[in-house]
Amino acid sequence: MKRQPFLALVISLFLGLVSSKVPDAEIYINGNLYRGSYGNFGSRASFEGLSLQEPPSDDPRLCSDNSTSTSYTSNDIVLVPRGTCSFESKMLRAHGLGAVGVIIYNNLESRYSGNDTDVIYPSKQLDYECANGQARIQNPPFNFDPPAYNGTTMNSYMEMDSETTRCQFSSDDVCDSRRCLFTAQPSERIYTACCAWDIHVTMSWDSELKAVDTSHMVAIFVTMEQSEQLVPLLLDPSNTADIQARPYPRLNASSFLLWMLGTFVVGFASWYSAKEYRSTNSHLSN
């Protein structure tokens, strides 16, 4: 029993050291600021006058090793959707075609996976939060048989602001992403959909690519909300992007104070809850 307070303190310490990803990249296009987040790989150097480019038509997610007729220059950065392969793979693929790197944007389709017989649905709390909005969708006007979610035909039904949306939550719900995800295999064509997260994520290293030098490449992650503004900019080749690292303190004082308070509360609660056991042990030792 005496180990319980110590274990609680260790858990509290671990949780306090795990922090959420904050936007640490700034993208300026036509005087407008778009915030993104760098990966754990690649460069954090500043870039000026980069030309926004689409991914190759025969490799729209930059995940194929097959040759393509598309080529870029070192002044190009490719705007590509998340999904299918690792973040770092996309950056290396773009660089292999000549570009300096990628801006990877979040999307609903990437939260599903599967094969010709099974669909792997998004993960609870990691990809969506039902407490922020939940809906039951009966007989949707699309076929969701494997292989998985098709964003081209289905996104308009899962975006709350779309005229064809089926993602209708209670007026009391607050879904900041304005989008929803299916949570599991339907029962009698009745789906449960919950509010999708649309936050900056930590783009981790690909364990199979750790030996690759990526110091001269760049990868930045942006949200679905930001992609709605960035993708249309591809239509005008005169649009250029300036990228720079956003300065922020390595030590967040407020987070540290909150961690100290949480550690104290957990430690005190553990000590106080063990009062009866300490009393019992005291009597047994006499």
N, C-alpha and C positions, 0 to 999 in steps of 0.2 A: 504493500500500500504506500510505502514511503516514496516509491518511484513515480507515483502519479503526478505530483506537482512538477517534478523535473521534466517528465515527458511532455506535459502541457506547455512548459516554457520552451522546449525545443521546437514543438510544433508552431508555437506563436512566432518564434524567431524565424523559422523557415518561411512562414506565410508573409512575414514582414519584409523579407528580402526579395520576394517575388512581386515585381511591380508590373503594371500594365504598360503597353507600348504607347508612347506619346509621339505625336507628329514632330519629327526632327528635321524634315526637309522642306524647303520652300521653293515652289515652282512659280515663276512669274511669266505670264503670257499676256501680251498687250496691256501691261500695267495691272493685270488682275493676279491676285495671289491665290494659289492652291497649295494646301498643306498636304504633305505626304510623309512617309516614314521609310528610312533607309533599312536595308537588310543587314544581317550580321556579316555579310560578305560584300565585296565590291568597295569602291571608293566613296569617300565623303567630300571629294574635292568640288570646287565650284566649276560650273560650265556655263558658257554664254552662247547665245545664238544657235541653239540646237533646233534642228528641224524635226517636227513631229511626223512620224511615219506609221502607216498601217502595217500589220504583219502580212506575210506572204499569203496570197489567196489559197495556195495549196497547203499551207501550214498555219492556220489562223490562230493557233494557241502557242506557236513556237515550241513544239514538243517533238517534232519529227526529225530524224537524222537523214531523211532522204534529201537529195539535192533539189534545189529550187532555182528558178530563173531570176528570182528577186535578189537584188544586191543593194547595199546601203553604203553610206560614207561615214567617216569618223565623226561627222557633224550631225548625224542622225540619231534619234532616240525613238524606239518603237513602243507604241501604246498597245498593250496586249492584255486580254482577259486572263484572270486567274483560272487555274484548273488543269487537270490531266497529268501534268508533270510538275516537278519542283520549281520553286521560284528561281533558284540559281541556274537550273537547266535552261530556263527561258532567257536569262541574261546571256549565258554562254552561246546559245543558239543565235541570238541577235548579233552578238559580237562576231561570231563566225561568219555572218553574212555582211560584216563590215561596220555595223552600228556601234556606238559607244555603250549602249545599254538599253534598258527597258523601263517603262512606267507600267506597272501591273495594276489593273483595277479589279476590285471585288465584283462578284456577280452571283446571282442565285444558282445558276447552273453548276457552278464549281462545287457546291455543297452536296451534290448527289454524285454517286458513282455506281458502278455495277457492270454487268455483262448482258449477254443476250437472254438470260433467264432470270436474273435477280437484280433488284434495285437496292442499293445501300443508301438509306435515308440520312438526312442531316442529324448531327448529334445534339441532344438536348443540352441547353445552357451554353454549349460551346458555339453553336450556330444559330440558335433561336431561344426565345424566352416566352413561354406561354402566359406568364404573369403580366406581360406587357400587351397582350392581345391574343385571343384565341377564337377561331371560327370553325364551323362545320360546313364543308362544301360538298353538296350532294349532286351527283351526276354532272361533273364539270364538262364543258364543251370541248374536251380534248381527250386523247387517249394516252394514258400514262403507263403503258406496258413497257417492259425492258426493250432496249437498253436505257434508260434513265431519262432524266428531265431534258427537254429541248427548249432552250431559252427563246429561240426565235419564234416559236409558236405559242409558248406558255407564259412568258413574262408579263404580258399585258393583263392576264387574269390574276396574277399574283402581286401586282403593284396597286396600292390602294388608290392612287390618284388617276388610274386609268379608267376610261369610260366603260371598259368591259370587265372591270375587276370583280373577282369573287372573294377577295380578301377584305371582308367587311367585319370589323370588330365593333364592340360596344363603344358608345360615346365616352365611357369612363376610362377606356384603355388608352395608354400612351405608347404608341409605336413610332419611335423616332425615325426608323429606317423607311417607313411607309411601304413595307414589303413583307410578305409572309412566305413560310416554307412548310411543305408537307412534313408531318412528323413520323408517319409510319404507313405500312401497307393498309389500303382502305378496306373497310368492311361494307360489302354490298354497295360499292361505288360511293361511299361516304368517306370523305377525307377529313382529317383534323389538320388545321393549319395554324401556325403560331407566328408571332412577330419575329422577323429575322434580325439578327445583329448585323450592323454595318459599321464596324469599328476598325481602327488601325491594328494590324497584327504584326507580330514579330516574324520576319522572314528569316528562318534559320538556315544554317548551312545544309547542303546536301552531303550526307556522309560518304557518298561515292565520289564526290568531287573535291574533297578537302585538299588534294595535292595540287589543284589548279590555282594558278596565280590570277586573282581577279582584281588586283589593286588598280588596274587601269580601266575598269569597267564600272558601271553604275546601275543600281536597281532601286526603284522607289515604288512603294505601295500606296495606292489611293483608294478611297471608298467608292461604293456604287453611286452615292450622291454626287461626288466629284466627277465621276466618269460621265455623268449626264451632261456636264459642261465641257469636258475635255474632248470626248469623241467627236462632237460636231466640228471642233476646230480642225480636224483632219481634212475637212473639205476645202480649206484655204491654205495652199502651200506656202503662203507668205508668213503664216504664223510661226514664230520662233519662241523657244523656251529658254529662260535663264534659271539655273538651278544652283542653290547654295544651301549649306547646312544651317539649320536654325540653332542659334546659341541657346543652351539651356544648362543649368547647374547639374553637375554630376551627383551632388548630394542634395536631395530635396528635403529641406529642413522640416517642412510641415508633415511629410510622410514619416520622417524619422520620429517626430514627436508623437504622431498617432501610433506608430509601432511601439514606442515606449509605454504609452498609455495602455494599449492593448495587452502588452506583456505583463504590466503590473496588475491589470484587472484579472487576467487569466491566472496569474500566479496567486493572487490573493484569494480568488474564488476556489482554487484547488486547495490552498491551505485551509480555508475556512470550512470547506466541505468535508475535510478529513478530521475535523475537530472530534467527532464521536469516536473515530478509530484511535486517535491519540489518547483520548481519555481511557478507552478500553485497554490499550497496551500499557498505560500507566498503572492501572489496577492489576493487570496480570503480572507485572514486574515486581509487585510488592508482596 
